[in-house]
Amino acid sequence: MGRAFVYVILGGGVAAGYAALEFVKKGVSHGELCIISDEPVAPYERPALSKGFLLPEGPGNLMTRQSSNTTAHEAAASAARLPSFHTCVGANEERLTPKWYKEHGIELVLGTGVKSADVKRKTLLTATGETISYKILIVATGARALKLEEFGVSGSDAENVCYLRDIADANRLVNVMQSCPGGNAVVIGGGYVGMECAASLVIHKINVTMVFPEEHCMARLFTSKIASYYEEYYKSRGVNFIKGTVLSSFDFDSNGKVTSVNLRDGSTLSVDMVVVGIGIRPNTGLFEGQLTLEKGGIKVNGMLQSSNSSVYAIGDVAAFPVKAFGETRRLEHVDSARKSARHAVSAIMEPDKTGEFDYLPFFYSRVFTLSWQFYGDNVGEVVYYGDMSGSAFGAYWVSKGHLVGAFLEGGTKEEYEAIANATRLRPAIEDLSELERQGLRFAVTASQKPVASPAVEVRASDLLLEKPLYAWHATAGVIIAASIAAFAYFYGKKRRRW
């Protein structure tokens, strides 16, 4: 028993939805494309799970309006539910409901896991025993949440211990939140999931304590100075921070519910619920020993093509060459998932028209009334600007004499675009104090004019590529050559007349 398709997307997350839309735009025929997902629903915008999905519904919003410490934005917002956040609404594209896939002849195989993959034979074996063959496979398997048991702590199966990776996790988290209004929650982890879930718990009138081993929140991205701004804001909303320690064990009642959290520093916290956000691990198991792996993911070239030419990888699972950094990286963010999906499909359907993936790393978050965006890399010297006691401030990262990263809190759409453009241009920075003085104005000005960029070497597809120093060198060379030729021609004619 089996079926055959030209293209198969393995995984049903954000990347799968954006890839499907791109296939349709490129003219895929009915019956050629299949998406296999172990989730029971069509691809959706996963960031909504830690944001809109966790907001109170109906009467809950009336409760938030009664709080003098709740913003109008929070009070007016309503909880997100499918089909409102199916892909690709996150990029202001079509909303791809199950009906959309059917209308475009795309086969959705939902609620179905894959037991094994054979990239040589180009086949997948599903958990139901069906063999699905392909000509081209796009791996969009994403990542799974790390469990406490992987760090020697048991209790993940307790009914009031929650993770957040898929819609089933989100439904469970909402149910647990609703069961303990006014209760106490401990959030284990100070990254994306921890920070965004903590904000939602506060809106649900739950007392929150965040526990993580680092010196400050969002340690992989934020400096201590930037982190302190958000920690102080969270404290003003009632969140307590316990830093520099980790969870060691839980205490349970007779029903198996967690009643207290024991930390390695010896302290104990009474709880009604626990949210765990301690990282993720890419789902590469099906391809270990078959494809080249790097940085924890599937290594691909600038066309998102793996070591097997019929297999591509996109989203969290893909380790791809980042030209701006001159190295291979794996990026865990929705923007990378969306753009790598589009690029892979373009490379498959229109290889002669598609260049190598040139991606500028981008991260963002929105919690309470706060909203920040970050572009590039957070290495080198940091230059801060703006009022960090107010609602808008930013930072630049300068490495080897060039701007390599930019962060902005509380910016407008145009200002975020300016820091993105400036980071992509990598302008030379000669005076850090002058950069600080100009602040955001530097990015706005730099993004509006051609700026010199340093040469960057990056290996992709086993070829050495070099980014030109100036985007206009080739054009200028042509113009100069033409001018010289024209002058020589007329000068020659004059000499003959003389």
Secondary structure, DSSP 4 states (H G I P E B T S, - for coil): -EEE-SEEEE--SHHHHHHHHHHHHTTPPTTSEEEE-SSSS--B-GGGGGTGGGSPPTHHHHHHHT-TTS-HHHHH-----TTTTBTTGGGT-----HHHHHHTTPEEE-S--EEEEETTTTEEEETTS-EEE-SEEEE---EEEPPGGGGT---TTSTTEE--SSHHHHHHHHHHHHH-TT-EEEEE-SSHHHHHHHHHHHHTT-EEEEEESSSSSSTTT--HHHHHHHHHHHHHTT-EEEES--EEEEEE-TTS-EEEEEETTS-EEE-SEEEE---EEE--GGGBTTB-EETTEEE--TTSB-SSTTEEE-GGGEEEEETTTTEEEE--SHHHHHHHHHHHHHHHH-GGG--------EEEEEETTEEEEEEE---SEEEEEE-TTSS-EEEEEEETTEEEEEEEES--HHHHHHHHHHHHH--B-S-HHHHHHHTHHHHHHHTTS-------EEEETTEEEE--S-TTHHHHHHHHHHHHHHHHHHHHHHHHH-
